[in-house]
């Protein structure tokens, strides 16, 4: 397994924990928590694959993603208090996850020959729409509809990737730099309370 695949599984795991904790806080039962964990982790990628016509969708071809979600749900119930104490660490992994999912979604779309604009949109869909569906089902205003900088960080990272890729830099380098851009924008936006508000 290469490092991108390992990071992808880690992102699935962390997103699933985020979704499961939201479900627990909303007093969902175990089945509801599993569904919300699944949607948070894989909803964006599933929607992207359906929109670009890539079926069966990614998680149907890789059972490890499902095992990661099951593990995340179990950890959320068994170690909820410990996980909540590690919110800062979870935020860091979540931020790495949206950066990774943005670039993987963008790259997958480009490989199908679709335009860079569509690729950027699909990258953002991959990263944030699992959270959007989670929040809608949990009766919460989705994060991307608030003033907090979230999806815009993904857009910035996606554009950086396109620029670097246009200069024919090594793919791994372009991916890492773009992911770092997403991470830094999101991290400092939360830390310094930057918002998008007119």
Backbone as JSON Lines, residues from 0, in Angstrom:
{"i":0,"aa":"X","n":[0.84,-1.21,0.0],"ca":[0.0,0.0,0.0],"c":[0.87,1.25,0.0]}
{"i":1,"aa":"X","n":[0.56,2.19,-0.87],"ca":[1.36,3.41,-0.9],"c":[0.82,4.42,0.1]}
{"i":2,"aa":"X","n":[1.56,5.51,0.27],"ca":[1.21,6.49,1.3],"c":[-0.11,7.19,1.03]}
{"i":3,"aa":"X","n":[-0.46,7.38,-0.25],"ca":[-1.72,8.03,-0.57],"c":[-2.89,7.15,-0.13]}
{"i":4,"aa":"X","n":[-2.78,5.87,-0.38],"ca":[-3.84,4.94,0.01],"c":[-4.0,4.89,1.52]}
{"i":5,"aa":"X","n":[-2.88,4.88,2.23],"ca":[-2.91,4.85,3.7],"c":[-3.55,6.13,4.25]}
{"i":6,"aa":"X","n":[-3.16,7.28,3.68],"ca":[-3.77,8.55,4.09],"c":[-5.26,8.57,3.8]}
{"i":7,"aa":"X","n":[-5.65,7.99,2.67],"ca":[-7.06,7.94,2.31],"c":[-7.85,7.14,3.34]}
{"i":8,"aa":"X","n":[-7.32,5.99,3.74],"ca":[-7.99,5.19,4.77],"c":[-8.06,5.92,6.1]}
{"i":9,"aa":"X","n":[-6.97,6.63,6.43],"ca":[-6.96,7.42,7.67],"c":[-8.02,8.51,7.6]}
{"i":10,"aa":"X","n":[-8.16,9.14,6.44],"ca":[-9.19,10.17,6.25],"c":[-10.59,9.6,6.42]}
{"i":11,"aa":"X","n":[-10.82,8.42,5.84],"ca":[-12.11,7.74,5.99],"c":[-12.39,7.47,7.46]}
{"i":12,"aa":"X","n":[-11.38,6.98,8.18],"ca":[-11.52,6.66,9.6],"c":[-11.88,7.9,10.42]}
{"i":13,"aa":"X","n":[-11.15,8.98,10.22],"ca":[-11.39,10.2,10.98],"c":[-12.74,10.81,10.64]}
{"i":14,"aa":"X","n":[-13.1,10.85,9.35],"ca":[-14.39,11.4,8.95],"c":[-15.53,10.57,9.54]}
{"i":15,"aa":"X","n":[-15.34,9.24,9.58],"ca":[-16.38,8.37,10.14],"c":[-16.54,8.62,11.64]}
{"i":16,"aa":"X","n":[-15.45,8.86,12.33],"ca":[-15.54,9.2,13.76],"c":[-16.3,10.51,13.94]}
{"i":17,"aa":"X","n":[-15.98,11.49,13.12],"ca":[-16.66,12.79,13.17],"c":[-18.16,12.61,13.0]}
{"i":18,"aa":"X","n":[-18.56,11.81,12.01],"ca":[-19.97,11.58,11.76],"c":[-20.64,10.82,12.89]}
{"i":19,"aa":"X","n":[-19.95,9.81,13.4],"ca":[-20.52,9.0,14.48],"c":[-20.73,9.83,15.74]}
{"i":20,"aa":"X","n":[-19.76,10.68,16.07],"ca":[-19.89,11.54,17.25],"c":[-21.06,12.51,17.09]}
{"i":21,"aa":"X","n":[-21.25,13.03,15.87],"ca":[-22.39,13.9,15.61],"c":[-23.7,13.15,15.85]}
{"i":22,"aa":"X","n":[-23.75,11.9,15.38],"ca":[-24.95,11.08,15.56],"c":[-25.21,10.79,17.03]}
{"i":23,"aa":"X","n":[-24.15,10.49,17.77],"ca":[-24.3,10.22,19.2],"c":[-24.81,11.46,19.92]}
{"i":24,"aa":"X","n":[-24.25,12.61,19.58],"ca":[-24.69,13.87,20.2],"c":[-26.15,14.19,19.87]}
{"i":25,"aa":"X","n":[-26.62,13.68,18.73],"ca":[-28.01,13.92,18.32],"c":[-28.94,12.81,18.81]}
{"i":26,"aa":"X","n":[-28.42,11.92,19.67],"ca":[-29.2,10.82,20.25],"c":[-29.71,9.82,19.22]}
{"i":27,"aa":"X","n":[-28.92,9.6,18.15],"ca":[-29.27,8.56,17.19],"c":[-28.97,7.2,17.81]}
{"i":28,"aa":"X","n":[-29.66,6.16,17.32],"ca":[-29.33,4.82,17.79],"c":[-28.1,4.32,17.05]}
{"i":29,"aa":"X","n":[-27.68,3.08,17.34],"ca":[-26.45,2.55,16.76],"c":[-26.52,2.49,15.24]}
{"i":30,"aa":"X","n":[-27.66,2.05,14.73],"ca":[-27.82,1.96,13.26],"c":[-27.71,3.35,12.64]}
{"i":31,"aa":"X","n":[-28.36,4.32,13.25],"ca":[-28.27,5.69,12.76],"c":[-26.85,6.22,12.79]}
{"i":32,"aa":"X","n":[-26.12,5.88,13.87],"ca":[-24.74,6.33,13.99],"c":[-23.86,5.72,12.9]}
{"i":33,"aa":"X","n":[-24.09,4.45,12.61],"ca":[-23.32,3.78,11.55],"c":[-23.59,4.44,10.2]}
{"i":34,"aa":"X","n":[-24.87,4.72,9.93],"ca":[-25.24,5.35,8.66],"c":[-24.61,6.74,8.54]}
{"i":35,"aa":"X","n":[-24.68,7.52,9.61],"ca":[-24.11,8.88,9.57],"c":[-22.59,8.8,9.44]}
{"i":36,"aa":"X","n":[-21.95,7.86,10.14],"ca":[-20.5,7.69,10.01],"c":[-20.11,7.33,8.59]}
{"i":37,"aa":"X","n":[-20.88,6.42,7.99],"ca":[-20.63,6.0,6.61],"c":[-20.78,7.17,5.64]}
{"i":38,"aa":"X","n":[-21.87,7.91,5.78],"ca":[-22.15,9.03,4.87],"c":[-21.08,10.12,4.99]}
{"i":39,"aa":"X","n":[-20.66,10.39,6.23],"ca":[-19.64,11.43,6.42],"c":[-18.34,11.04,5.75]}
{"i":40,"aa":"X","n":[-17.97,9.77,5.88],"ca":[-16.68,9.31,5.35],"c":[-16.69,9.13,3.84]}
{"i":41,"aa":"X","n":[-17.78,8.61,3.31],"ca":[-17.78,8.2,1.91],"c":[-18.82,8.91,1.04]}
{"i":42,"aa":"X","n":[-19.64,9.75,1.65],"ca":[-20.7,10.4,0.88],"c":[-20.19,11.29,-0.23]}
{"i":43,"aa":"X","n":[-19.15,12.08,0.06],"ca":[-18.61,12.97,-0.96],"c":[-18.01,12.23,-2.14]}
{"i":44,"aa":"X","n":[-17.22,11.2,-1.85],"ca":[-16.61,10.41,-2.92],"c":[-17.63,9.64,-3.72]}
{"i":45,"aa":"X","n":[-18.67,9.16,-3.04],"ca":[-19.74,8.44,-3.74],"c":[-20.49,9.36,-4.69]}
{"i":46,"aa":"X","n":[-20.83,10.54,-4.21],"ca":[-21.52,11.52,-5.05],"c":[-20.66,11.89,-6.24]}
{"i":47,"aa":"X","n":[-19.37,12.13,-6.01],"ca":[-18.46,12.46,-7.1],"c":[-18.44,11.36,-8.16]}
{"i":48,"aa":"X","n":[-18.27,10.11,-7.73],"ca":[-18.18,9.0,-8.68],"c":[-19.46,8.85,-9.5]}
{"i":49,"aa":"X","n":[-20.6,9.04,-8.85],"ca":[-21.88,8.96,-9.58],"c":[-21.96,10.08,-10.62]}
{"i":50,"aa":"X","n":[-21.56,11.28,-10.23],"ca":[-21.65,12.43,-11.15],"c":[-20.73,12.28,-12.35]}
{"i":51,"aa":"X","n":[-19.55,11.69,-12.14],"ca":[-18.6,11.55,-13.27],"c":[-18.74,10.2,-13.97]}
{"i":52,"aa":"X","n":[-19.7,9.4,-13.53],"ca":[-19.98,8.13,-14.21],"c":[-19.0,7.02,-13.92]}
{"i":53,"aa":"X","n":[-18.35,7.07,-12.76],"ca":[-17.41,6.02,-12.37],"c":[-18.12,5.04,-11.45]}
{"i":54,"aa":"X","n":[-18.63,3.95,-12.03],"ca":[-19.32,2.95,-11.22],"c":[-18.77,1.56,-11.54]}
{"i":55,"aa":"X","n":[-18.78,0.64,-10.57],"ca":[-19.19,0.82,-9.18],"c":[-18.32,1.88,-8.49]}
{"i":56,"aa":"X","n":[-18.91,2.6,-7.55],"ca":[-18.19,3.67,-6.87],"c":[-17.04,3.08,-6.05]}
{"i":57,"aa":"X","n":[-16.1,3.95,-5.66],"ca":[-14.84,3.51,-5.07],"c":[-14.94,2.54,-3.92]}
{"i":58,"aa":"X","n":[-15.8,2.82,-2.91],"ca":[-15.85,1.97,-1.73],"c":[-16.4,0.58,-2.03]}
{"i":59,"aa":"X","n":[-17.14,0.43,-3.13],"ca":[-17.65,-0.89,-3.49],"c":[-16.55,-1.81,-4.02]}
{"i":60,"aa":"X","n":[-15.42,-1.2,-4.38],"ca":[-14.31,-1.98,-4.9],"c":[-13.18,-2.16,-3.89]}
{"i":61,"aa":"X","n":[-13.41,-1.67,-2.67],"ca":[-12.36,-1.75,-1.66],"c":[-12.98,-1.9,-0.27]}
{"i":62,"aa":"X","n":[-13.04,-3.14,0.22],"ca":[-13.69,-3.42,1.5],"c":[-12.98,-2.78,2.68]}
{"i":63,"aa":"X","n":[-11.69,-2.42,2.53],"ca":[-10.97,-1.83,3.65],"c":[-11.6,-0.52,4.11]}
{"i":64,"aa":"X","n":[-12.19,0.21,3.19],"ca":[-12.88,1.44,3.57],"c":[-14.03,1.15,4.52]}
{"i":65,"aa":"X","n":[-14.76,0.08,4.26],"ca":[-15.88,-0.29,5.13],"c":[-15.38,-0.76,6.49]}
{"i":66,"aa":"X","n":[-14.27,-1.5,6.5],"ca":[-13.68,-1.94,7.77],"c":[-13.22,-0.74,8.59]}
{"i":67,"aa":"X","n":[-12.68,0.27,7.9],"ca":[-12.23,1.48,8.6],"c":[-13.41,2.19,9.26]}
{"i":68,"aa":"X","n":[-14.55,2.19,8.59],"ca":[-15.75,2.83,9.15],"c":[-16.26,2.05,10.36]}
{"i":69,"aa":"X","n":[-16.3,0.73,10.25],"ca":[-16.72,-0.1,11.38],"c":[-15.81,0.15,12.58]}
{"i":70,"aa":"X","n":[-14.51,0.2,12.33],"ca":[-13.55,0.46,13.42],"c":[-13.79,1.84,14.02]}
{"i":71,"aa":"X","n":[-14.1,2.82,13.17],"ca":[-14.33,4.19,13.65],"c":[-15.58,4.25,14.53]}
{"i":72,"aa":"X","n":[-16.64,3.56,14.13],"ca":[-17.87,3.55,14.92],"c":[-17.61,2.9,16.28]}
{"i":73,"aa":"X","n":[-16.91,1.77,16.3],"ca":[-16.59,1.1,17.56],"c":[-15.76,2.0,18.47]}
{"i":74,"aa":"X","n":[-14.75,2.64,17.89],"ca":[-13.9,3.54,18.68],"c":[-14.7,4.72,19.24]}
{"i":75,"aa":"X","n":[-15.64,5.21,18.44],"ca":[-16.44,6.36,18.88],"c":[-17.28,6.01,20.1]}
{"i":76,"aa":"X","n":[-17.82,4.8,20.13],"ca":[-18.63,4.38,21.27],"c":[-17.77,3.98,22.47]}
{"i":77,"aa":"X","n":[-16.68,3.28,22.2],"ca":[-15.86,2.76,23.29],"c":[-14.97,3.81,23.93]}
{"i":78,"aa":"X","n":[-14.51,4.75,23.11],"ca":[-13.52,5.73,23.6],"c":[-13.97,7.17,23.39]}
{"i":79,"aa":"X","n":[-15.29,7.41,23.51],"ca":[-15.83,8.73,23.21],"c":[-15.14,9.82,24.03]}
{"i":80,"aa":"X","n":[-15.02,9.62,25.34],"ca":[-14.43,10.65,26.2],"c":[-12.99,10.93,25.82]}
{"i":81,"aa":"X","n":[-12.24,9.89,25.53],"ca":[-10.84,10.07,25.14],"c":[-10.72,10.8,23.81]}
{"i":82,"aa":"X","n":[-11.6,10.45,22.88],"ca":[-11.58,11.09,21.56],"c":[-11.91,12.57,21.69]}
{"i":83,"aa":"X","n":[-12.91,12.89,22.52],"ca":[-13.29,14.29,22.7],"c":[-12.16,15.12,23.29]}
{"i":84,"aa":"X","n":[-11.32,14.48,24.1],"ca":[-10.15,15.16,24.65],"c":[-9.1,15.42,23.58]}
{"i":85,"aa":"X","n":[-9.18,14.65,22.5],"ca":[-8.21,14.79,21.41],"c":[-8.79,15.57,20.23]}
{"i":86,"aa":"X","n":[-9.76,16.42,20.51],"ca":[-10.42,17.18,19.44],"c":[-9.44,17.92,18.55]}
{"i":87,"aa":"X","n":[-8.39,18.49,19.18],"ca":[-7.41,19.24,18.39],"c":[-6.7,18.33,17.41]}
{"i":88,"aa":"X","n":[-6.31,17.14,17.89],"ca":[-5.67,16.18,17.0],"c":[-6.61,15.71,15.92]}
{"i":89,"aa":"X","n":[-7.89,15.49,16.28],"ca":[-8.89,15.08,15.3],"c":[-9.08,16.17,14.25]}
{"i":90,"aa":"X","n":[-9.06,17.42,14.68],"ca":[-9.21,18.53,13.73],"c":[-8.07,18.52,12.72]}
{"i":91,"aa":"X","n":[-6.86,18.25,13.19],"ca":[-5.71,18.22,12.29],"c":[-5.87,17.11,11.26]}
{"i":92,"aa":"X","n":[-6.28,15.91,11.7],"ca":[-6.47,14.8,10.76],"c":[-7.63,15.09,9.81]}
{"i":93,"aa":"X","n":[-8.68,15.71,10.31],"ca":[-9.82,16.06,9.48],"c":[-9.39,17.05,8.39]}
{"i":94,"aa":"X","n":[-8.55,17.99,8.77],"ca":[-8.07,19.0,7.81],"c":[-7.16,18.36,6.77]}
{"i":95,"aa":"X","n":[-6.31,17.45,7.2],"ca":[-5.49,16.69,6.24],"c":[-6.4,15.9,5.3]}
{"i":96,"aa":"X","n":[-7.48,15.35,5.87],"ca":[-8.42,14.56,5.08],"c":[-9.09,15.35,3.98]}
{"i":97,"aa":"X","n":[-9.55,16.57,4.3],"ca":[-10.22,17.34,3.25],"c":[-9.24,17.75,2.16]}
{"i":98,"aa":"X","n":[-7.99,18.01,2.55],"ca":[-6.97,18.32,1.54],"c":[-6.72,17.14,0.63]}
{"i":99,"aa":"X","n":[-6.59,15.96,1.23],"ca":[-6.34,14.75,0.45],"c":[-7.52,14.43,-0.46]}
{"i":100,"aa":"X","n":[-8.74,14.46,0.09],"ca":[-9.92,14.12,-0.7],"c":[-10.14,15.11,-1.84]}
{"i":101,"aa":"X","n":[-9.8,16.38,-1.59],"ca":[-9.93,17.38,-2.65],"c":[-9.04,17.03,-3.84]}
{"i":102,"aa":"X","n":[-7.77,16.73,-3.56],"ca":[-6.83,16.48,-4.64],"c":[-7.1,15.15,-5.33]}
{"i":103,"aa":"X","n":[-7.46,14.12,-4.56],"ca":[-7.78,12.83,-5.17],"c":[-9.01,12.93,-6.06]}
{"i":104,"aa":"X","n":[-10.02,13.67,-5.61],"ca":[-11.23,13.85,-6.41],"c":[-10.95,14.63,-7.68]}
{"i":105,"aa":"X","n":[-10.14,15.68,-7.55],"ca":[-9.76,16.49,-8.71],"c":[-8.98,15.66,-9.72]}
{"i":106,"aa":"X","n":[-8.0,14.92,-9.22],"ca":[-7.15,14.12,-10.09],"c":[-7.94,13.04,-10.82]}
{"i":107,"aa":"X","n":[-8.85,12.39,-10.11],"ca":[-9.67,11.33,-10.71],"c":[-10.54,11.9,-11.83]}
{"i":108,"aa":"X","n":[-11.04,13.11,-11.64],"ca":[-11.88,13.75,-12.65],"c":[-11.06,14.15,-13.88]}
{"i":109,"aa":"X","n":[-9.87,14.67,-13.64],"ca":[-9.0,15.04,-14.76],"c":[-8.63,13.82,-15.6]}
{"i":110,"aa":"X","n":[-8.42,12.68,-14.94],"ca":[-8.03,11.46,-15.65],"c":[-9.11,10.99,-16.61]}
{"i":111,"aa":"X","n":[-10.36,11.41,-16.37],"ca":[-11.46,11.06,-17.26],"c":[-11.58,12.02,-18.44]}
{"i":112,"aa":"X","n":[-10.71,13.04,-18.46],"ca":[-10.72,13.99,-19.56],"c":[-11.69,15.14,-19.4]}
{"i":113,"aa":"X","n":[-12.24,15.31,-18.2],"ca":[-13.15,16.44,-17.96],"c":[-12.35,17.72,-17.74]}
{"i":114,"aa":"X","n":[-13.01,18.86,-17.83],"ca":[-12.33,20.15,-17.78],"c":[-11.8,20.43,-16.37]}
{"i":115,"aa":"X","n":[-10.77,21.28,-16.28],"ca":[-10.24,21.65,-14.96],"c":[-11.29,22.25,-14.03]}
{"i":116,"aa":"X","n":[-12.22,23.04,-14.57],"ca":[-13.27,23.63,-13.74],"c":[-14.12,22.55,-13.09]}
{"i":117,"aa":"X","n":[-14.54,21.58,-13.89],"ca":[-15.34,20.47,-13.35],"c":[-14.51,19.68,-12.35]}
{"i":118,"aa":"X","n":[-13.22,19.53,-12.63],"ca":[-12.34,18.78,-11.73],"c":[-12.25,19.47,-10.37]}
{"i":119,"aa":"X","n":[-12.16,20.79,-10.37],"ca":[-12.12,21.54,-9.1],"c":[-13.41,21.33,-8.32]}
{"i":120,"aa":"X","n":[-14.53,21.43,-9.03],"ca":[-15.83,21.23,-8.38],"c":[-15.93,19.83,-7.78]}
{"i":121,"aa":"X","n":[-15.5,18.83,-8.54],"ca":[-15.56,17.45,-8.05],"c":[-14.61,17.22,-6.88]}
{"i":122,"aa":"X","n":[-13.49,17.94,-6.89],"ca":[-12.57,17.85,-5.75],"c":[-13.22,18.36,-4.48]}
{"i":123,"aa":"X","n":[-13.92,19.48,-4.59],"ca":[-14.62,20.05,-3.43],"c":[-15.76,19.13,-3.0]}
{"i":124,"aa":"X","n":[-16.49,18.58,-3.96],"ca":[-17.57,17.64,-3.65],"c":[-17.03,16.46,-2.85]}
{"i":125,"aa":"X","n":[-15.89,15.92,-3.3],"ca":[-15.27,14.78,-2.62],"c":[-14.96,15.1,-1.18]}
{"i":126,"aa":"X","n":[-14.48,16.32,-0.94],"ca":[-13.98,16.68,0.39],"c":[-15.08,17.06,1.37]}
{"i":127,"aa":"X","n":[-16.11,17.77,0.89],"ca":[-17.03,18.38,1.86],"c":[-18.46,17.86,1.84]}
{"i":128,"aa":"X","n":[-18.87,17.17,0.78],"ca":[-20.29,16.84,0.7],"c":[-20.73,15.7,1.6]}
{"i":129,"aa":"X","n":[-19.78,14.88,2.06],"ca":[-20.13,13.91,3.08],"c":[-20.57,14.62,4.34]}
{"i":130,"aa":"X","n":[-19.84,15.68,4.69],"ca":[-20.2,16.48,5.86],"c":[-21.51,17.23,5.67]}
{"i":131,"aa":"X","n":[-21.76,17.68,4.45],"ca":[-23.02,18.38,4.16],"c":[-24.2,17.44,4.38]}
{"i":132,"aa":"X","n":[-24.11,16.23,3.83],"ca":[-25.21,15.26,3.99],"c":[-25.38,14.9,5.46]}
{"i":133,"aa":"X","n":[-24.26,14.71,6.16],"ca":[-24.31,14.41,7.6],"c":[-25.08,15.49,8.35]}
{"i":134,"aa":"X","n":[-24.73,16.75,8.09],"ca":[-25.35,17.86,8.81],"c":[-26.84,17.99,8.48]}
{"i":135,"aa":"X","n":[-27.19,17.79,7.21],"ca":[-28.59,17.87,6.82],"c":[-29.4,16.79,7.53]}
{"i":136,"aa":"X","n":[-28.89,15.57,7.55],"ca":[-29.59,14.47,8.21],"c":[-29.65,14.65,9.72]}
{"i":137,"aa":"X","n":[-28.7,15.41,10.27],"ca":[-28.66,15.65,11.71],"c":[-29.34,16.95,12.1]}
{"i":138,"aa":"X","n":[-29.98,17.6,11.1],"ca":[-30.7,18.86,11.32],"c":[-29.77,19.98,11.82]}
{"i":139,"aa":"X","n":[-28.59,20.05,11.2],"ca":[-27.6,21.08,11.52],"c":[-27.32,21.88,10.25]}
{"i":140,"aa":"X","n":[-27.12,23.17,10.37],"ca":[-26.75,23.98,9.2],"c":[-25.36,23.55,8.74]}
{"i":141,"aa":"X","n":[-25.22,23.06,7.5],"ca":[-23.91,22.58,7.03],"c":[-22.82,23.64,7.14]}
{"i":142,"aa":"X","n":[-21.61,23.17,7.43],"ca":[-20.48,24.07,7.65],"c":[-20.21,24.97,6.45]}
{"i":143,"aa":"X","n":[-20.39,24.43,5.23],"ca":[-20.07,25.24,4.04],"c":[-21.07,26.37,3.83]}
{"i":144,"aa":"X","n":[-22.21,26.34,4.54],"ca":[-23.18,27.42,4.41],"c":[-22.98,28.49,5.47]}
{"i":145,"aa":"X","n":[-21.98,28.31,6.32],"ca":[-21.69,29.3,7.34],"c":[-20.52,30.16,6.85]}
{"i":146,"aa":"X","n":[-20.14,31.15,7.67],"ca":[-19.08,32.07,7.26],"c":[-17.68,31.46,7.42]}
{"i":147,"aa":"X","n":[-17.59,30.33,8.1],"ca":[-16.28,29.71,8.34],"c":[-15.63,29.27,7.03]}
{"i":148,"aa":"X","n":[-14.34,29.47,6.92],"ca":[-13.59,29.09,5.72],"c":[-13.39,27.58,5.71]}
{"i":149,"aa":"X","n":[-13.98,26.91,4.72],"ca":[-13.93,25.45,4.66],"c":[-13.8,25.0,3.2]}
{"i":150,"aa":"X","n":[-14.89,25.11,2.45],"ca":[-14.84,24.71,1.04],"c":[-13.88,25.59,0.24]}
{"i":151,"aa":"X","n":[-13.79,26.87,0.62],"ca":[-12.91,27.79,-0.11],"c":[-11.44,27.38,0.04]}
{"i":152,"aa":"X","n":[-11.09,26.77,1.17],"ca":[-9.73,26.25,1.33],"c":[-9.47,25.12,0.35]}
{"i":153,"aa":"X","n":[-10.49,24.3,0.12],"ca":[-10.37,23.21,-0.85],"c":[-10.2,23.75,-2.27]}
{"i":154,"aa":"X","n":[-10.96,24.79,-2.59],"ca":[-10.85,25.43,-3.92],"c":[-9.43,25.96,-4.12]}
{"i":155,"aa":"X","n":[-8.9,26.64,-3.11],"ca":[-7.54,27.19,-3.22],"c":[-6.52,26.09,-3.44]}
{"i":156,"aa":"X","n":[-6.63,25.0,-2.7],"ca":[-5.7,23.89,-2.87],"c":[-5.82,23.26,-4.24]}
{"i":157,"aa":"X","n":[-7.04,23.13,-4.72],"ca":[-7.26,22.56,-6.05],"c":[-6.63,23.42,-7.14]}
{"i":158,"aa":"X","n":[-6.78,24.74,-7.02],"ca":[-6.19,25.65,-8.01],"c":[-4.67,25.6,-7.98]}
{"i":159,"aa":"X","n":[-4.1,25.49,-6.78],"ca":[-2.64,25.36,-6.66],"c":[-2.17,24.09,-7.36]}
{"i":160,"aa":"X","n":[-2.92,23.0,-7.16],"ca":[-2.55,21.75,-7.82],"c":[-2.56,21.89,-9.34]}
{"i":161,"aa":"X","n":[-3.6,22.55,-9.87],"ca":[-3.69,22.72,-11.32],"c":[-2.52,23.53,-11.86]}
{"i":162,"aa":"X","n":[-2.14,24.58,-11.13],"ca":[-1.01,25.41,-11.56],"c":[0.29,24.61,-11.56]}
{"i":163,"aa":"X","n":[0.54,23.9,-10.49],"ca":[1.77,23.11,-10.38],"c":[1.8,21.99,-11.42]}
{"i":164,"aa":"X","n":[0.64,21.37,-11.63],"ca":[0.55,20.31,-12.63],"c":[0.8,20.86,-14.03]}
{"i":165,"aa":"X","n":[0.37,22.11,-14.24],"ca":[0.6,22.75,-15.53],"c":[2.08,22.98,-15.82]}
{"i":166,"aa":"X","n":[2.88,23.1,-14.74],"ca":[4.33,23.24,-14.89],"c":[5.04,21.89,-14.97]}
{"i":167,"aa":"X","n":[4.25,20.81,-15.03],"ca":[4.79,19.44,-15.17],"c":[5.68,19.04,-14.01]}
{"i":168,"aa":"X","n":[5.36,19.52,-12.82],"ca":[6.1,19.08,-11.64],"c":[5.7,17.65,-11.32]}
{"i":169,"aa":"X","n":[6.54,16.91,-10.59],"ca":[6.17,15.54,-10.21],"c":[4.81,15.51,-9.51]}
{"i":170,"aa":"X","n":[4.01,14.51,-9.85],"ca":[2.64,14.43,-9.33],"c":[2.61,14.44,-7.81]}
{"i":171,"aa":"X","n":[3.5,13.66,-7.19],"ca":[3.5,13.57,-5.72],"c":[3.79,14.93,-5.09]}
{"i":172,"aa":"X","n":[4.72,15.68,-5.69],"ca":[5.07,17.0,-5.16],"c":[3.89,17.95,-5.29]}
{"i":173,"aa":"X","n":[3.23,17.95,-6.44],"ca":[2.06,18.81,-6.65],"c":[0.96,18.49,-5.65]}
{"i":174,"aa":"X","n":[0.75,17.21,-5.4],"ca":[-0.28,16.78,-4.46],"c":[0.03,17.25,-3.04]}
{"i":175,"aa":"X","n":[1.27,17.05,-2.63],"ca":[1.66,17.42,-1.26],"c":[1.55,18.92,-1.06]}
{"i":176,"aa":"X","n":[2.05,19.71,-2.02],"ca":[1.99,21.17,-1.88],"c":[0.54,21.63,-1.82]}
{"i":177,"aa":"X","n":[-0.32,21.1,-2.68],"ca":[-1.73,21.49,-2.7],"c":[-2.41,21.11,-1.39]}
{"i":178,"aa":"X","n":[-2.12,19.92,-0.87],"ca":[-2.69,19.49,0.4],"c":[-2.24,20.39,1.55]}
{"i":179,"aa":"X","n":[-0.97,20.8,1.51],"ca":[-0.45,21.7,2.54],"c":[-1.16,23.05,2.48]}
{"i":180,"aa":"X","n":[-1.44,23.53,1.28],"ca":[-2.17,24.79,1.12],"c":[-3.55,24.7,1.77]}
{"i":181,"aa":"X","n":[-4.28,23.6,1.48],"ca":[-5.6,23.41,2.1],"c":[-5.47,23.38,3.61]}
{"i":182,"aa":"X","n":[-4.5,22.63,4.1],"ca":[-4.31,22.48,5.54],"c":[-4.01,23.83,6.21]}
{"i":183,"aa":"X","n":[-3.09,24.57,5.63],"ca":[-2.7,25.85,6.25],"c":[-3.84,26.86,6.25]}
{"i":184,"aa":"X","n":[-4.56,26.96,5.13],"ca":[-5.67,27.91,5.07],"c":[-6.73,27.55,6.11]}
{"i":185,"aa":"X","n":[-7.09,26.27,6.14],"ca":[-8.12,25.82,7.09],"c":[-7.65,25.97,8.54]}
{"i":186,"aa":"X","n":[-6.4,25.6,8.8],"ca":[-5.86,25.66,10.15],"c":[-5.84,27.09,10.69]}
{"i":187,"aa":"X","n":[-5.29,28.01,9.89],"ca":[-5.18,29.39,10.35],"c":[-6.54,30.09,10.35]}
{"i":188,"aa":"X","n":[-7.44,29.66,9.46],"ca":[-8.78,30.23,9.46],"c":[-9.49,29.94,10.78]}
{"i":189,"aa":"X","n":[-9.34,28.72,11.27],"ca":[-9.97,28.35,12.55],"c":[-9.23,28.99,13.71]}
{"i":190,"aa":"X","n":[-7.91,28.94,13.65],"ca":[-7.11,29.46,14.77],"c":[-7.27,30.97,14.93]}
{"i":191,"aa":"X","n":[-7.33,31.69,13.79],"ca":[-7.41,33.15,13.85],"c":[-8.81,33.69,13.57]}
{"i":192,"aa":"X","n":[-9.77,32.73,13.46],"ca":[-11.17,33.1,13.28],"c":[-11.41,33.92,12.0]}
{"i":193,"aa":"X","n":[-10.73,33.52,10.92],"ca":[-11.02,34.15,9.63],"c":[-12.38,33.69,9.15]}
{"i":194,"aa":"X","n":[-13.11,34.59,8.51],"ca":[-14.41,34.24,7.98],"c":[-14.59,34.85,6.59]}
{"i":195,"aa":"X","n":[-15.54,34.29,5.85],"ca":[-15.91,34.86,4.55],"c":[-17.27,35.52,4.73]}
{"i":196,"aa":"X","n":[-17.25,36.82,4.92],"ca":[-18.5,37.53,5.17],"c":[-18.39,38.93,4.56]}
{"i":197,"aa":"X","n":[-19.42,39.33,3.86],"ca":[-19.43,40.65,3.22],"c":[-20.49,41.52,3.86]}
